């Protein structure tokens, strides 16, 4: 694997994690203004916590990978294992976020909440797609540049 592909994969994973953090912060900021049932508000906060938690895990893993890389050559096996963890952490909150958006969409007066969460989910899904593709390119499994 070449250094440029690795740098891009790290940058795309970091960008996805930051998208998760930014969108969770946006949702939490707007939440008091939206009005939804207590159960859905709790569920929304839990999804935001998952997004923020994924960011922390990803940043820690990428920092460790970069530290190892700075110390010398890193085996493909170590890089692959690291990115499998990273992609797993980035993917974990996506299904709960999707389920939340569907639950909000089903609410009779959930339009504003649904729009907020669905828009945030779109940004997160797009960033995840880029991160996953960059990681897959490290081993020639993903689409080309």
HELIX and SHEET records of a PDB file:
HELIX    1   1 UNK A    3  UNK A   34  1                                  32    
HELIX    2   2 UNK A   38  UNK A   71  1                                  34    
HELIX    3   3 UNK A   76  UNK A  105  1                                  30    
HELIX    4   4 UNK A  111  UNK A  137  1                                  27    
END                                                                             
